[in-house]
Amino acid sequence: MKNHLFNILSSIIAFYIPFQIALLTDLPLVKNLILLIFSIQWISFIPAYIFQTEKFFDLTGSITYLTTVLAALYVTDSGKISDYVIVSCVVIWAIRLGSFLFMRIHKAGEDRRFRDIKPNFTRFFMTWTLQGMWVSMCLLCVLTALSSYSGIIVNNIFYIGLMIFISGFIIEVLADHQKTVFRKDLKNKDKFISTGLWSYSRHPNYFGEILLWLGIAVMSFSSLEGFQYFTLISPIFVYILLVYISGIRMLENQANKKWGHLDSYKEYLKNTPRLFFRIFG
């Protein structure tokens, strides 16, 4: 009973936080788009629970990103090239990551994280709601900037943000590619990757993810005012999510169980930063 109450409360909080930030922007379109994001998750949850499947969970997240930013672009209809640029950044990222995750789970047959989650109604519902929070928190600054009177303002800050996004996107794509190639080699079965970008960071893909959302926030910055600056929480949220909640913490616990007894892995942990790149030495 306590677990069900916790799941319900977590779901309420996961919706409440981004929705309240949306209200602070004083832009009705942003509020409506946040409602759209959560509606997609909750509707998708119904067949997922009935058929006890998580196979379209990540894909739904990507589709939600695409639907929301394209809806914002269509409704605002400013015709500004800068609006199309920032929306294109999100679209390209969402298509790339969504297809990558979908193919990975299709090949694996399941996402092991969901084995104990799927049978539990409130816990599975909470997971879908948390995905809604993830999409909302990441997109809040973009949606607010697009919905503002000026749209996306082009200046030096915008170009700096674009360069940051491109850098982060390249790092994420390259890191995922290197790991995929590593795992395809049968000689590397049950081994951990420590080459390429993975020799500079234990989680370069997550570093790229955080960096690209920082770029999106920087690109949006000049279009915001007043309480709208609260929407710039997106890269901070991504950092907390990936480092302390669903990403690095879980992966490193699994890695320690699998390779923690190996001297080579202990050496890798000692000499390789968890997230941020080691530039020298």
C-alpha positions in Angstrom: 0.0 0.0 0.0 2.8 2.4 0.9 4.5 1.7 -2.4 1.4 2.5 -4.3 0.9 5.8 -2.4 4.6 6.7 -3.1 4.1 6.0 -6.8 1.0 8.1 -7.0 2.6 10.9 -5.1 5.6 10.8 -7.4 3.4 10.9 -10.4 1.6 14.0 -9.1 4.9 15.7 -8.3 6.4 14.8 -11.7 3.4 16.5 -13.4 3.1 19.4 -11.0 6.7 20.7 -11.3 6.9 21.3 -15.1 3.2 22.4 -15.3 3.9 25.1 -12.6 6.9 26.3 -14.4 4.8 26.5 -17.6 2.3 28.6 -15.7 5.1 31.0 -14.6 5.9 31.7 -18.3 2.5 33.4 -18.6 2.2 31.9 -22.1 -0.9 29.8 -22.6 0.7 27.9 -25.5 3.4 26.6 -23.3 0.9 25.4 -20.7 -1.1 23.6 -23.4 1.9 21.9 -24.9 2.9 20.6 -21.5 -0.5 19.1 -21.1 -0.1 17.6 -24.6 3.2 16.0 -23.5 1.6 14.3 -20.5 -1.5 13.3 -22.4 0.6 11.4 -24.9 2.3 9.5 -22.1 -0.9 8.6 -20.2 -2.7 7.5 -23.4 0.3 5.4 -24.4 0.5 3.8 -20.9 -3.0 2.2 -21.4 -2.0 -0.3 -24.2 1.5 -0.7 -22.7 0.0 -1.9 -19.4 -2.7 -4.0 -21.0 -0.2 -5.9 -23.2 2.6 -5.7 -20.6 5.2 -4.2 -23.0 7.8 -1.5 -22.8 8.9 -1.9 -26.4 7.5 1.4 -27.5 8.3 3.4 -24.3 11.5 5.1 -25.7 9.9 5.5 -29.1 6.9 7.3 -27.6 9.3 9.6 -25.8 10.9 10.6 -29.1 7.6 11.0 -30.8 6.5 13.2 -28.0 9.5 15.5 -28.6 8.8 15.6 -32.3 5.1 16.3 -31.9 5.5 19.0 -29.3 8.2 21.1 -31.0 6.6 20.8 -34.4 3.2 21.8 -32.9 4.9 24.8 -31.3 6.5 25.8 -34.6 3.2 25.4 -36.5 1.1 27.4 -34.0 3.6 30.3 -33.6 4.3 30.3 -37.4 6.8 33.2 -37.2 8.7 32.2 -40.3 12.0 33.0 -38.7 14.9 30.9 -39.8 16.2 30.8 -36.1 12.9 29.1 -35.1 13.4 26.4 -37.7 17.1 26.0 -36.7 16.4 25.3 -33.0 13.4 23.0 -33.8 15.6 21.2 -36.3 18.2 20.6 -33.6 15.5 18.9 -31.4 14.0 17.0 -34.3 17.4 15.6 -35.5 18.3 14.6 -31.9 14.9 13.0 -31.2 14.9 10.9 -34.5 18.5 9.8 -34.0 18.1 8.8 -30.3 14.7 7.4 -30.7 15.6 5.1 -33.6 18.8 4.1 -31.8 17.0 3.1 -28.6 14.1 1.4 -30.5 16.5 -0.8 -32.5 18.5 -1.6 -29.4 15.4 -2.9 -27.5 14.1 -4.6 -30.6 17.4 -6.5 -30.9 17.6 -7.3 -27.2 13.9 -8.4 -27.1 13.2 -6.5 -23.8 14.4 -3.7 -21.6 15.4 -5.4 -18.4 14.7 -2.3 -16.3 11.0 -2.9 -16.8 10.8 -6.6 -15.7 9.6 -5.7 -12.2 7.9 -2.4 -13.2 5.4 -3.6 -15.8 3.2 -5.8 -13.5 2.8 -3.0 -11.0 0.0 -0.5 -12.2 1.0 2.5 -10.2 4.7 2.0 -10.7 4.4 1.6 -14.4 2.1 4.6 -14.6 4.7 6.6 -12.6 7.4 5.6 -15.1 5.4 6.9 -18.0 4.6 10.1 -16.1 8.3 10.6 -15.3 9.0 10.4 -19.1 6.4 13.2 -19.5 8.4 15.2 -16.9 11.7 14.4 -18.8 10.3 15.7 -22.1 8.7 18.7 -20.5 11.7 19.8 -18.5 14.0 19.5 -21.5 11.6 21.4 -23.8 10.4 24.1 -21.5 13.0 26.7 -22.6 12.5 25.9 -26.3 8.8 26.1 -26.1 8.9 29.3 -24.1 11.3 30.9 -26.5 9.3 29.9 -29.6 6.1 31.1 -27.9 7.5 34.5 -26.9 6.7 37.6 -28.8 10.2 37.8 -30.4 10.6 34.1 -31.2 14.2 32.8 -31.2 16.5 35.8 -31.2 19.7 35.5 -33.3 22.8 37.0 -31.7 26.2 35.8 -30.6 24.7 33.9 -27.7 22.5 32.0 -30.1 25.5 31.0 -32.2 27.5 29.9 -29.1 24.5 27.7 -28.1 24.4 26.2 -31.6 28.1 25.3 -31.4 27.6 23.8 -28.0 24.6 21.7 -29.3 26.6 20.5 -32.3 29.5 19.5 -30.1 27.3 17.6 -27.7 25.4 15.9 -30.5 28.6 14.7 -32.2 30.0 13.4 -28.9 26.8 11.5 -28.1 26.5 9.9 -31.6 30.2 9.0 -31.7 30.1 7.5 -28.2 27.1 5.4 -29.0 28.6 4.3 -32.3 31.9 3.2 -30.7 30.0 1.2 -28.0 27.8 -0.5 -30.6 30.9 -1.5 -32.7 32.6 -2.7 -29.5 29.7 -4.9 -28.6 29.3 -6.4 -32.0 32.8 -7.9 -31.8 32.4 -11.3 -30.2 35.9 -11.0 -28.7 34.6 -8.3 -26.5 31.8 -10.3 -25.0 31.4 -9.7 -21.2 34.1 -7.0 -21.5 33.8 -3.3 -20.7 34.7 -0.6 -23.2 37.6 1.7 -22.4 38.7 2.8 -25.9 37.9 5.9 -28.0 35.9 8.5 -26.2 35.3 5.9 -23.4 39.0 6.3 -22.5 38.4 10.0 -21.6 35.1 9.5 -19.8 33.2 6.5 -18.4 30.0 7.9 -19.8 30.8 10.1 -22.9 27.3 9.6 -24.3 25.7 11.2 -21.3 28.3 14.0 -21.3 27.2 14.7 -24.9 23.5 14.6 -23.9 24.0 17.1 -21.1 26.1 19.3 -23.4 23.6 19.4 -26.2 20.7 20.4 -23.9 22.9 23.1 -22.5 23.3 24.3 -26.1 19.5 24.4 -26.5 19.1 26.4 -23.3 21.8 28.9 -24.4 20.1 29.3 -27.8 16.8 30.0 -26.1 18.3 32.4 -23.5 17.9 35.7 -25.3 14.2 35.2 -26.0 13.3 34.8 -22.3 12.3 37.4 -19.6 11.2 37.5 -16.0 10.0 34.2 -14.6 10.6 32.6 -18.0 14.3 32.2 -17.0 13.1 29.3 -14.7 12.7 27.2 -17.9 16.5 27.2 -18.2 16.5 24.5 -15.6 16.5 21.9 -18.5 20.3 21.1 -18.6 20.4 21.0 -14.8 17.5 18.6 -14.8 19.2 16.4 -17.4 22.4 16.4 -15.4 20.6 15.4 -12.2 18.5 12.7 -14.0 21.4 11.1 -15.8 24.0 11.3 -13.0 21.9 10.6 -9.9 18.7 8.9 -10.9 18.3 6.8 -14.0 21.6 6.8 -15.9 25.1 6.7 -14.4 24.1 5.5 -10.9 22.3 2.5 -12.2 24.9 1.6 -14.9 27.8 1.9 -12.5 26.1 -0.3 -9.9 25.6 -3.0 -12.6 29.2 -2.6 -13.8 30.6 -2.9 -10.3 28.7 -6.2 -9.8 30.0 -7.5 -13.2 33.6 -6.2 -13.3 34.3 -4.8 -9.8 36.6 -7.7 -9.0 38.9 -7.1 -12.0 42.1 -5.1 -11.5 41.7 -3.7 -15.0 38.3 -2.3 -14.2 39.5 -0.8 -10.9 42.3 0.9 -12.8 39.8 2.2 -15.3 37.7 3.7 -12.5 40.7 5.3 -11.0 42.1 6.9 -14.1 38.9 7.8 -16.0 36.5 10.6 -15.0 32.9 9.5 -14.4 31.4 12.1 -16.7 33.5 15.1 -17.8 36.3 14.5 -20.1 39.9 14.3 -19.0 41.6 16.7 -21.4 45.2 16.2 -20.3 47.2 13.3 -18.9 
